[in-house]
Amino acid sequence: FSGVLSEEVLRALLELQEQLSDAWAWAPKAGKVVTLSDVCYAPLNPTAPTLGDCCVNSVTQYFQNNRTHLAASATQSSGQDSGTVDWRDHLIYCVNSPLSFKDITALELSCMAQYGGP
């Protein structure tokens, strides 16, 4: 993996997404504060979406926008060989199997996005 796709860059992207999720604006004609959940595409909960329901297309969705999932690592053994799996292994698996509810690494993380879709 190059510097463009590093854990540090993914953490920074996740932080930026969190800041954007907290954004709001006053809508004078509507007479209310408007947030992302008011305007987002939420295919699994279109009538009353929360931020977690919003479909945000990002590589961090392979980790459900969760810092703990991104930082996770585990020891994985195959026969006599043993090694450590981390975010790289999970990402490679998910790129190839985006509809998986559990990867085949020792991490056993889902590839599904935070909102529940692929």
N, CA, C and O atoms as CSV, one atom per row, in Angstrom:
chain,resi,resn,atom,element,x,y,z
A,1,PHE,N,N,0.841,-1.180,0.000
A,1,PHE,CA,C,0.000,0.000,0.000
A,1,PHE,C,C,0.883,1.238,0.000
A,1,PHE,O,O,1.908,1.292,0.680
A,2,SER,N,N,0.467,2.221,-0.770
A,2,SER,CA,C,1.244,3.457,-0.864
A,2,SER,C,C,0.798,4.445,0.210
A,2,SER,O,O,-0.111,4.162,0.990
A,3,GLY,N,N,1.449,5.607,0.241
A,3,GLY,CA,C,1.112,6.643,1.208
A,3,GLY,C,C,-0.289,7.192,1.029
A,3,GLY,O,O,-0.872,7.720,1.976
A,4,VAL,N,N,-0.843,7.076,-0.182
A,4,VAL,CA,C,-2.190,7.572,-0.440
A,4,VAL,C,C,-3.221,6.711,0.294
A,4,VAL,O,O,-4.264,7.208,0.719
A,5,LEU,N,N,-2.927,5.436,0.437
A,5,LEU,CA,C,-3.832,4.519,1.123
A,5,LEU,C,C,-3.106,3.934,2.334
A,5,LEU,O,O,-2.648,2.792,2.319
A,6,SER,N,N,-3.018,4.748,3.372
A,6,SER,CA,C,-2.371,4.318,4.609
A,6,SER,C,C,-3.381,4.437,5.745
A,6,SER,O,O,-4.422,5.077,5.597
A,7,GLU,N,N,-3.069,3.820,6.872
A,7,GLU,CA,C,-3.971,3.911,8.015
A,7,GLU,C,C,-4.117,5.369,8.459
A,7,GLU,O,O,-5.202,5.794,8.856
A,8,GLU,N,N,-3.046,6.118,8.393
A,8,GLU,CA,C,-3.092,7.534,8.781
A,8,GLU,C,C,-4.051,8.328,7.892
A,8,GLU,O,O,-4.820,9.153,8.386
A,9,VAL,N,N,-4.004,8.078,6.587
A,9,VAL,CA,C,-4.894,8.768,5.658
A,9,VAL,C,C,-6.341,8.343,5.912
A,9,VAL,O,O,-7.243,9.180,5.877
A,10,LEU,N,N,-6.570,7.060,6.164
A,10,LEU,CA,C,-7.927,6.590,6.446
A,10,LEU,C,C,-8.466,7.198,7.737
A,10,LEU,O,O,-9.644,7.547,7.811
A,11,ARG,N,N,-7.615,7.327,8.757
A,11,ARG,CA,C,-8.049,7.965,10.008
A,11,ARG,C,C,-8.386,9.437,9.776
A,11,ARG,O,O,-9.360,9.945,10.330
A,12,ALA,N,N,-7.585,10.122,8.959
A,12,ALA,CA,C,-7.855,11.531,8.641
A,12,ALA,C,C,-9.160,11.660,7.855
A,12,ALA,O,O,-9.940,12.581,8.096
A,13,LEU,N,N,-9.399,10.744,6.920
A,13,LEU,CA,C,-10.635,10.751,6.150
A,13,LEU,C,C,-11.829,10.519,7.069
A,13,LEU,O,O,-12.863,11.170,6.922
A,14,LEU,N,N,-11.689,9.605,8.003
A,14,LEU,CA,C,-12.767,9.328,8.957
A,14,LEU,C,C,-13.054,10.555,9.822
A,14,LEU,O,O,-14.213,10.861,10.103
A,15,GLU,N,N,-12.014,11.250,10.237
A,15,GLU,CA,C,-12.188,12.467,11.030
A,15,GLU,C,C,-12.908,13.554,10.215
A,15,GLU,O,O,-13.795,14.235,10.732
A,16,LEU,N,N,-12.529,13.711,8.958
A,16,LEU,CA,C,-13.186,14.687,8.084
A,16,LEU,C,C,-14.659,14.334,7.907
A,16,LEU,O,O,-15.516,15.217,7.959
A,17,GLN,N,N,-14.960,13.062,7.701
A,17,GLN,CA,C,-16.349,12.633,7.548
A,17,GLN,C,C,-17.153,12.929,8.813
A,17,GLN,O,O,-18.310,13.344,8.735
A,18,GLU,N,N,-16.541,12.717,9.975
A,18,GLU,CA,C,-17.229,13.005,11.236
A,18,GLU,C,C,-17.530,14.498,11.351
A,18,GLU,O,O,-18.608,14.879,11.807
A,19,GLN,N,N,-16.591,15.340,10.942
A,19,GLN,CA,C,-16.812,16.787,10.977
A,19,GLN,C,C,-17.941,17.186,10.028
A,19,GLN,O,O,-18.783,18.016,10.372
A,20,LEU,N,N,-17.955,16.595,8.837
A,20,LEU,CA,C,-19.010,16.901,7.869
A,20,LEU,C,C,-20.369,16.391,8.356
A,20,LEU,O,O,-21.398,17.016,8.097
A,21,SER,N,N,-20.369,15.268,9.054
A,21,SER,CA,C,-21.618,14.722,9.607
A,21,SER,C,C,-22.235,15.650,10.637
A,21,SER,O,O,-23.455,15.686,10.800
A,22,ASP,N,N,-21.396,16.395,11.328
A,22,ASP,CA,C,-21.871,17.314,12.359
A,22,ASP,C,C,-22.291,18.676,11.798
A,22,ASP,O,O,-22.785,19.528,12.536
A,23,ALA,N,N,-22.096,18.876,10.505
A,23,ALA,CA,C,-22.426,20.172,9.893
A,23,ALA,C,C,-23.937,20.397,9.889
A,23,ALA,O,O,-24.727,19.457,9.798
A,24,TRP,N,N,-24.311,21.667,9.990
A,24,TRP,CA,C,-25.717,22.046,9.943
A,24,TRP,C,C,-25.817,23.441,9.351
A,24,TRP,O,O,-24.834,24.179,9.289
A,25,ALA,N,N,-27.005,23.784,8.924
A,25,ALA,CA,C,-27.246,25.119,8.377
A,25,ALA,C,C,-28.666,25.537,8.720
A,25,ALA,O,O,-29.572,24.708,8.801
A,26,TRP,N,N,-28.841,26.819,8.917
A,26,TRP,CA,C,-30.167,27.361,9.168
A,26,TRP,C,C,-30.853,27.574,7.822
A,26,TRP,O,O,-30.303,28.236,6.943
A,27,ALA,N,N,-32.051,27.017,7.659
A,27,ALA,CA,C,-32.832,27.180,6.431
A,27,ALA,C,C,-33.961,28.166,6.724
A,27,ALA,O,O,-34.991,27.778,7.274
A,28,PRO,N,N,-33.779,29.438,6.361
A,28,PRO,CA,C,-34.758,30.459,6.736
A,28,PRO,C,C,-36.168,30.203,6.194
A,28,PRO,O,O,-37.153,30.441,6.894
A,29,LYS,N,N,-36.269,29.721,4.954
A,29,LYS,CA,C,-37.610,29.477,4.384
A,29,LYS,C,C,-38.314,28.336,5.111
A,29,LYS,O,O,-39.531,28.367,5.296
A,30,ALA,N,N,-37.552,27.337,5.517
A,30,ALA,CA,C,-38.141,26.209,6.253
A,30,ALA,C,C,-38.289,26.540,7.731
A,30,ALA,O,O,-39.078,25.916,8.441
A,31,GLY,N,N,-37.522,27.527,8.190
A,31,GLY,CA,C,-37.580,27.926,9.588
A,31,GLY,C,C,-37.016,26.887,10.535
A,31,GLY,O,O,-37.489,26.730,11.660
A,32,LYS,N,N,-35.987,26.171,10.061
A,32,LYS,CA,C,-35.383,25.146,10.920
A,32,LYS,C,C,-33.929,24.907,10.552
A,32,LYS,O,O,-33.446,25.338,9.505
A,33,VAL,N,N,-33.258,24.215,11.437
A,33,VAL,CA,C,-31.881,23.793,11.188
A,33,VAL,C,C,-31.923,22.543,10.312
A,33,VAL,O,O,-32.717,21.634,10.555
A,34,VAL,N,N,-31.072,22.503,9.300
A,34,VAL,CA,C,-30.991,21.364,8.392
A,34,VAL,C,C,-29.655,20.656,8.616
A,34,VAL,O,O,-28.605,21.295,8.674
A,35,THR,N,N,-29.709,19.349,8.740
A,35,THR,CA,C,-28.501,18.543,8.929
A,35,THR,C,C,-28.375,17.538,7.790
A,35,THR,O,O,-29.243,17.458,6.921
A,36,LEU,N,N,-27.307,16.787,7.801
A,36,LEU,CA,C,-27.081,15.778,6.768
A,36,LEU,C,C,-28.238,14.782,6.716
A,36,LEU,O,O,-28.663,14.397,5.627
A,37,SER,N,N,-28.748,14.364,7.855
A,37,SER,CA,C,-29.837,13.380,7.851
A,37,SER,C,C,-31.115,13.921,7.206
A,37,SER,O,O,-31.979,13.141,6.806
A,38,ASP,N,N,-31.243,15.233,7.101
A,38,ASP,CA,C,-32.404,15.832,6.429
A,38,ASP,C,C,-32.306,15.756,4.910
A,38,ASP,O,O,-33.326,15.794,4.220
A,39,VAL,N,N,-31.101,15.650,4.389
A,39,VAL,CA,C,-30.916,15.714,2.938
A,39,VAL,C,C,-30.224,14.487,2.350
A,39,VAL,O,O,-30.029,14.418,1.137
A,40,CYS,N,N,-29.853,13.533,3.175
A,40,CYS,CA,C,-29.073,12.398,2.668
A,40,CYS,C,C,-29.948,11.338,2.004
A,40,CYS,O,O,-31.163,11.290,2.196
A,41,TYR,N,N,-29.293,10.500,1.225
A,41,TYR,CA,C,-29.931,9.319,0.638
A,41,TYR,C,C,-29.819,8.201,1.670
A,41,TYR,O,O,-28.717,7.784,2.025
A,42,ALA,N,N,-30.956,7.722,2.144
A,42,ALA,CA,C,-30.991,6.670,3.165
A,42,ALA,C,C,-31.890,5.540,2.667
A,42,ALA,O,O,-33.059,5.474,3.047
A,43,PRO,N,N,-31.365,4.653,1.824
A,43,PRO,CA,C,-32.212,3.639,1.175
A,43,PRO,C,C,-32.879,2.653,2.133
A,43,PRO,O,O,-33.938,2.114,1.810
A,44,LEU,N,N,-32.294,2.407,3.287
A,44,LEU,CA,C,-32.876,1.427,4.207
A,44,LEU,C,C,-33.781,2.053,5.257
A,44,LEU,O,O,-34.443,1.336,6.007
A,45,ASN,N,N,-33.820,3.379,5.322
A,45,ASN,CA,C,-34.704,4.081,6.252
A,45,ASN,C,C,-35.036,5.459,5.666
A,45,ASN,O,O,-34.629,6.479,6.223
A,46,PRO,N,N,-35.769,5.496,4.555
A,46,PRO,CA,C,-35.997,6.772,3.870
A,46,PRO,C,C,-36.958,7.725,4.584
A,46,PRO,O,O,-36.925,8.927,4.321
A,47,THR,N,N,-37.799,7.228,5.467
A,47,THR,CA,C,-38.800,8.102,6.072
A,47,THR,C,C,-38.302,8.857,7.292
A,47,THR,O,O,-38.734,9.985,7.529
A,48,ALA,N,N,-37.404,8.264,8.074
A,48,ALA,CA,C,-36.893,8.934,9.281
A,48,ALA,C,C,-35.419,8.609,9.477
A,48,ALA,O,O,-35.053,7.976,10.467
A,49,PRO,N,N,-34.571,9.035,8.547
A,49,PRO,CA,C,-33.153,8.654,8.639
A,49,PRO,C,C,-32.405,9.349,9.776
A,49,PRO,O,O,-32.667,10.505,10.107
A,50,THR,N,N,-31.482,8.618,10.350
A,50,THR,CA,C,-30.506,9.178,11.275
A,50,THR,C,C,-29.186,9.247,10.516
A,50,THR,O,O,-29.103,8.769,9.384
A,51,LEU,N,N,-28.167,9.827,11.110
A,51,LEU,CA,C,-26.866,9.903,10.424
A,51,LEU,C,C,-26.350,8.529,10.035
A,51,LEU,O,O,-25.773,8.371,8.960
A,52,GLY,N,N,-26.546,7.539,10.886
A,52,GLY,CA,C,-26.090,6.181,10.595
A,52,GLY,C,C,-26.803,5.530,9.431
A,52,GLY,O,O,-26.315,4.543,8.881
A,53,ASP,N,N,-27.961,6.069,9.041
A,53,ASP,CA,C,-28.721,5.533,7.916
A,53,ASP,C,C,-28.289,6.120,6.583
A,53,ASP,O,O,-28.623,5.573,5.532
A,54,CYS,N,N,-27.552,7.221,6.608
A,54,CYS,CA,C,-27.158,7.909,5.379
A,54,CYS,C,C,-26.139,7.088,4.592
A,54,CYS,O,O,-25.167,6.579,5.149
A,55,CYS,N,N,-26.378,6.972,3.301
A,55,CYS,CA,C,-25.473,6.252,2.410
A,55,CYS,C,C,-24.332,7.192,2.041
A,55,CYS,O,O,-24.494,8.088,1.213
A,56,VAL,N,N,-23.189,6.980,2.658
A,56,VAL,CA,C,-21.996,7.773,2.378
A,56,VAL,C,C,-20.986,6.824,1.735
A,56,VAL,O,O,-20.504,5.893,2.379
A,57,ASN,N,N,-20.672,7.064,0.468
A,57,ASN,CA,C,-19.746,6.184,-0.242
A,57,ASN,C,C,-18.316,6.590,0.067
A,57,ASN,O,O,-17.842,7.644,-0.358
A,58,SER,N,N,-17.646,5.736,0.811
A,58,SER,CA,C,-16.276,6.007,1.235
A,58,SER,C,C,-15.593,4.691,1.557
A,58,SER,O,O,-16.245,3.731,1.969
A,59,VAL,N,N,-14.301,4.645,1.374
A,59,VAL,CA,C,-13.541,3.443,1.705
A,59,VAL,C,C,-13.658,3.106,3.193
A,59,VAL,O,O,-13.534,1.943,3.575
A,60,THR,N,N,-13.896,4.112,4.032
A,60,THR,CA,C,-14.021,3.848,5.468
A,60,THR,C,C,-15.298,3.088,5.810
A,60,THR,O,O,-15.431,2.582,6.924
A,61,GLN,N,N,-16.235,3.000,4.872
A,61,GLN,CA,C,-17.451,2.219,5.112
A,61,GLN,C,C,-17.134,0.728,5.236
A,61,GLN,O,O,-17.892,-0.005,5.871
A,62,TYR,N,N,-16.036,0.268,4.644
A,62,TYR,CA,C,-15.636,-1.130,4.817
A,62,TYR,C,C,-15.311,-1.432,6.283
A,62,TYR,O,O,-15.212,-2.592,6.681
A,63,PHE,N,N,-15.150,-0.381,7.071
A,63,PHE,CA,C,-14.872,-0.503,8.512
A,63,PHE,C,C,-16.030,0.073,9.331
A,63,PHE,O,O,-15.878,0.335,10.524
A,64,GLN,N,N,-17.194,0.272,8.685
A,64,GLN,CA,C,-18.394,0.832,9.293
A,64,GLN,C,C,-18.119,2.194,9.935
A,64,GLN,O,O,-18.747,2.559,10.929
A,65,ASN,N,N,-17.186,2.931,9.363
A,65,ASN,CA,C,-16.784,4.248,9.887
A,65,ASN,C,C,-16.418,4.160,11.369
A,65,ASN,O,O,-16.723,5.062,12.148
A,66,ASN,N,N,-15.773,3.083,11.739
A,66,ASN,CA,C,-15.471,2.800,13.142
A,66,ASN,C,C,-13.950,2.745,13.327
A,66,ASN,O,O,-13.278,1.908,12.725
A,67,ARG,N,N,-13.423,3.628,14.149
A,67,ARG,CA,C,-11.972,3.688,14.388
A,67,ARG,C,C,-11.425,2.390,14.979
A,67,ARG,O,O,-10.312,1.977,14.653
A,68,THR,N,N,-12.198,1.757,15.837
A,68,THR,CA,C,-11.762,0.503,16.460
A,68,THR,C,C,-11.605,-0.586,15.411
A,68,THR,O,O,-10.646,-1.357,15.453
A,69,HIS,N,N,-12.542,-0.653,14.467
A,69,HIS,CA,C,-12.433,-1.641,13.393
A,69,HIS,C,C,-11.206,-1.361,12.527
A,69,HIS,O,O,-10.490,-2.283,12.138
A,70,LEU,N,N,-10.971,-0.091,12.231
A,70,LEU,CA,C,-9.826,0.288,11.408
A,70,LEU,C,C,-8.504,-0.066,12.087
A,70,LEU,O,O,-7.559,-0.483,11.419
A,71,ALA,N,N,-8.432,0.095,13.393
A,71,ALA,CA,C,-7.192,-0.167,14.137
A,71,ALA,C,C,-7.013,-1.624,14.536
A,71,ALA,O,O,-5.959,-1.992,15.058
A,72,ALA,N,N,-8.014,-2.458,14.304
A,72,ALA,CA,C,-7.966,-3.854,14.765
A,72,ALA,C,C,-6.879,-4.655,14.058
A,72,ALA,O,O,-6.573,-4.432,12.886
A,73,SER,N,N,-6.313,-5.585,14.799
A,73,SER,CA,C,-5.389,-6.563,14.229
A,73,SER,C,C,-5.592,-7.859,14.995
A,73,SER,O,O,-6.080,-7.862,16.126
A,74,ALA,N,N,-5.212,-8.954,14.363
A,74,ALA,CA,C,-5.384,-10.261,14.996
A,74,ALA,C,C,-4.333,-11.216,14.457
A,74,ALA,O,O,-3.836,-11.057,13.343
A,75,THR,N,N,-4.009,-12.206,15.268
A,75,THR,CA,C,-3.091,-13.255,14.830
A,75,THR,C,C,-3.886,-14.299,14.066
A,75,THR,O,O,-4.938,-14.752,14.518
A,76,GLN,N,N,-3.375,-14.671,12.914
A,76,GLN,CA,C,-4.053,-15.677,12.097
A,76,GLN,C,C,-3.059,-16.769,11.753
A,76,GLN,O,O,-1.926,-16.495,11.356
A,77,SER,N,N,-3.493,-17.997,11.907
A,77,SER,CA,C,-2.640,-19.148,11.619
A,77,SER,C,C,-3.223,-19.964,10.483
A,77,SER,O,O,-4.440,-20.084,10.339
A,78,SER,N,N,-2.341,-20.516,9.690
A,78,SER,CA,C,-2.723,-21.418,8.607
A,78,SER,C,C,-1.686,-22.527,8.588
A,78,SER,O,O,-0.581,-22.354,8.073
A,79,GLY,N,N,-2.052,-23.660,9.152
A,79,GLY,CA,C,-1.082,-24.740,9.286
A,79,GLY,C,C,-0.005,-24.335,10.273
A,79,GLY,O,O,-0.309,-23.957,11.404
A,80,GLN,N,N,1.261,-24.409,9.854
A,80,GLN,CA,C,2.361,-24.023,10.731
A,80,GLN,C,C,2.706,-22.541,10.601
A,80,GLN,O,O,3.479,-22.010,11.399
A,81,ASP,N,N,2.138,-21.879,9.603
A,81,ASP,CA,C,2.417,-20.463,9.391
A,81,ASP,C,C,1.482,-19.609,10.245
A,81,ASP,O,O,0.304,-19.918,10.421
A,82,SER,N,N,2.046,-18.540,10.759
A,82,SER,CA,C,1.261,-17.618,11.574
A,82,SER,C,C,1.675,-16.191,11.226
A,82,SER,O,O,2.836,-15.925,10.916
A,83,GLY,N,N,0.711,-15.286,11.284
A,83,GLY,CA,C,1.005,-13.888,10.977
A,83,GLY,C,C,-0.072,-12.991,11.538
A,83,GLY,O,O,-1.026,-13.456,12.161
A,84,THR,N,N,0.086,-11.709,11.313
A,84,THR,CA,C,-0.874,-10.729,11.801
A,84,THR,C,C,-1.691,-10.194,10.634
A,84,THR,O,O,-1.144,-9.837,9.590
A,85,VAL,N,N,-3.007,-10.142,10.821
A,85,VAL,CA,C,-3.892,-9.529,9.830
A,85,VAL,C,C,-4.372,-8.196,10.380
A,85,VAL,O,O,-4.541,-8.032,11.589
A,86,ASP,N,N,-4.588,-7.246,9.480
A,86,ASP,CA,C,-5.029,-5.916,9.910
A,86,ASP,C,C,-5.930,-5.303,8.848
A,86,ASP,O,O,-6.501,-6.017,8.024
A,87,TRP,N,N,-6.055,-3.983,8.870
A,87,TRP,CA,C,-6.962,-3.269,7.971
A,87,TRP,C,C,-6.671,-3.563,6.512
A,87,TRP,O,O,-7.595,-3.591,5.700
A,88,ARG,N,N,-5.405,-3.783,6.154
A,88,ARG,CA,C,-5.047,-4.051,4.758
A,88,ARG,C,C,-5.707,-5.335,4.266
A,88,ARG,O,O,-6.274,-5.377,3.175
A,89,ASP,N,N,-5.623,-6.387,5.093
A,89,ASP,CA,C,-6.205,-7.676,4.722
A,89,ASP,C,C,-7.720,-7.572,4.607
A,89,ASP,O,O,-8.325,-8.136,3.696
A,90,HIS,N,N,-8.325,-6.843,5.541
A,90,HIS,CA,C,-9.776,-6.660,5.503
A,90,HIS,C,C,-10.178,-5.882,4.259
A,90,HIS,O,O,-11.145,-6.245,3.590
A,91,LEU,N,N,-9.454,-4.822,3.940
A,91,LEU,CA,C,-9.766,-4.009,2.765
A,91,LEU,C,C,-9.653,-4.826,1.480
A,91,LEU,O,O,-10.533,-4.752,0.623
A,92,ILE,N,N,-8.588,-5.598,1.338
A,92,ILE,CA,C,-8.407,-6.431,0.138
A,92,ILE,C,C,-9.561,-7.417,0.009
A,92,ILE,O,O,-10.099,-7.611,-1.081
A,93,TYR,N,N,-9.942,-8.040,1.128
A,93,TYR,CA,C,-11.054,-8.982,1.096
A,93,TYR,C,C,-12.343,-8.281,0.660
A,93,TYR,O,O,-13.064,-8.788,-0.200
A,94,CYS,N,N,-12.633,-7.130,1.244
A,94,CYS,CA,C,-13.886,-6.426,0.964
A,94,CYS,C,C,-13.961,-5.887,-0.459
A,94,CYS,O,O,-15.038,-5.869,-1.056
A,95,VAL,N,N,-12.850,-5.455,-1.001
A,95,VAL,CA,C,-12.840,-4.983,-2.393
A,95,VAL,C,C,-13.249,-6.126,-3.324
A,95,VAL,O,O,-13.902,-5.904,-4.343
A,96,ASN,N,N,-12.861,-7.334,-2.966
A,96,ASN,CA,C,-13.190,-8.506,-3.779
A,96,ASN,C,C,-14.538,-9.129,-3.422
A,96,ASN,O,O,-15.133,-9.820,-4.249
A,97,SER,N,N,-15.028,-8.898,-2.205
A,97,SER,CA,C,-16.301,-9.470,-1.754
A,97,SER,C,C,-17.102,-8.427,-0.969
A,97,SER,O,O,-17.310,-8.594,0.232
A,98,PRO,N,N,-17.553,-7.359,-1.624
A,98,PRO,CA,C,-18.182,-6.244,-0.904
A,98,PRO,C,C,-19.504,-6.589,-0.208
A,98,PRO,O,O,-19.950,-5.829,0.651
A,99,LEU,N,N,-20.132,-7.694,-0.549
A,99,LEU,CA,C,-21.412,-8.057,0.061
A,99,LEU,C,C,-21.254,-8.996,1.253
A,99,LEU,O,O,-22.244,-9.519,1.764
A,100,SER,N,N,-20.028,-9.212,1.693
A,100,SER,CA,C,-19.765,-10.148,2.791
A,100,SER,C,C,-20.138,-9.555,4.150
A,100,SER,O,O,-19.830,-8.401,4.449
A,101,PHE,N,N,-20.807,-10.368,4.961
A,101,PHE,CA,C,-21.142,-9.949,6.321
A,101,PHE,C,C,-20.030,-10.280,7.310
A,101,PHE,O,O,-20.067,-9.833,8.456
A,102,LYS,N,N,-19.032,-11.067,6.872
A,102,LYS,CA,C,-17.891,-11.395,7.733
A,102,LYS,C,C,-16.737,-11.819,6.840
A,102,LYS,O,O,-16.863,-12.739,6.033
A,103,ASP,N,N,-15.598,-11.129,6.999
A,103,ASP,CA,C,-14.453,-11.503,6.164
A,103,ASP,C,C,-13.876,-12.836,6.645
A,103,ASP,O,O,-14.247,-13.335,7.707
A,104,ILE,N,N,-12.968,-13.403,5.856
A,104,ILE,CA,C,-12.412,-14.714,6.193
A,104,ILE,C,C,-11.104,-14.607,6.979
A,104,ILE,O,O,-10.427,-15.610,7.204
A,105,THR,N,N,-10.757,-13.405,7.391
A,105,THR,CA,C,-9.572,-13.238,8.229
A,105,THR,C,C,-9.949,-13.477,9.688
A,105,THR,O,O,-11.126,-13.641,10.011
A,106,ALA,N,N,-8.963,-13.496,10.556
A,106,ALA,CA,C,-9.205,-13.647,11.991
A,106,ALA,C,C,-9.917,-12.424,12.569
A,106,ALA,O,O,-10.419,-12.480,13.692
A,107,LEU,N,N,-9.969,-11.325,11.822
A,107,LEU,CA,C,-10.690,-10.138,12.283
A,107,LEU,C,C,-12.196,-10.373,12.292
A,107,LEU,O,O,-12.903,-9.880,13.171
A,108,GLU,N,N,-12.678,-11.123,11.316
A,108,GLU,CA,C,-14.099,-11.444,11.165
A,108,GLU,C,C,-14.986,-10.200,11.147
A,108,GLU,O,O,-16.047,-10.176,11.771
A,109,LEU,N,N,-14.541,-9.162,10.421
A,109,LEU,CA,C,-15.306,-7.925,10.299
A,109,LEU,C,C,-16.227,-7.987,9.083
A,109,LEU,O,O,-15.948,-8.692,8.113
A,110,SER,N,N,-17.307,-7.253,9.149
A,110,SER,CA,C,-18.229,-7.149,8.029
A,110,SER,C,C,-17.678,-6.186,6.979
A,110,SER,O,O,-16.932,-5.259,7.296
A,111,CYS,N,N,-18.055,-6.420,5.743
A,111,CYS,CA,C,-17.707,-5.491,4.663
A,111,CYS,C,C,-18.854,-4.514,4.400
A,111,CYS,O,O,-18.700,-3.556,3.643
A,112,MET,N,N,-19.988,-4.758,5.022
A,112,MET,CA,C,-21.155,-3.908,4.807
A,112,MET,C,C,-20.951,-2.540,5.447
A,112,MET,O,O,-20.278,-2.414,6.470
A,113,ALA,N,N,-21.532,-1.535,4.840
A,113,ALA,CA,C,-21.385,-0.155,5.317
A,113,ALA,C,C,-22.159,0.070,6.612
A,113,ALA,O,O,-22.990,-0.748,7.006
A,114,GLN,N,N,-21.875,1.174,7.254
A,114,GLN,CA,C,-22.544,1.534,8.517
A,114,GLN,C,C,-24.060,1.571,8.356
A,114,GLN,O,O,-24.787,1.190,9.274
A,115,TYR,N,N,-24.544,2.025,7.201
A,115,TYR,CA,C,-25.986,2.144,6.999
A,115,TYR,C,C,-26.641,0.798,6.670
A,115,TYR,O,O,-27.866,0.721,6.580
A,116,GLY,N,N,-25.850,-0.258,6.492
A,116,GLY,CA,C,-26.384,-1.600,6.277
A,116,GLY,C,C,-26.291,-2.110,4.861
A,116,GLY,O,O,-26.557,-3.287,4.620
A,117,GLY,N,N,-25.924,-1.269,3.918
A,117,GLY,CA,C,-25.804,-1.691,2.524
A,117,GLY,C,C,-24.361,-1.942,2.149
A,117,GLY,O,O,-23.451,-1.767,2.960
A,118,PRO,N,N,-24.161,-2.359,0.895
A,118,PRO,CA,C,-22.786,-2.623,0.435
A,118,PRO,C,C,-22.006,-1.351,0.164
A,118,PRO,O,O,-20.840,-1.413,-0.227
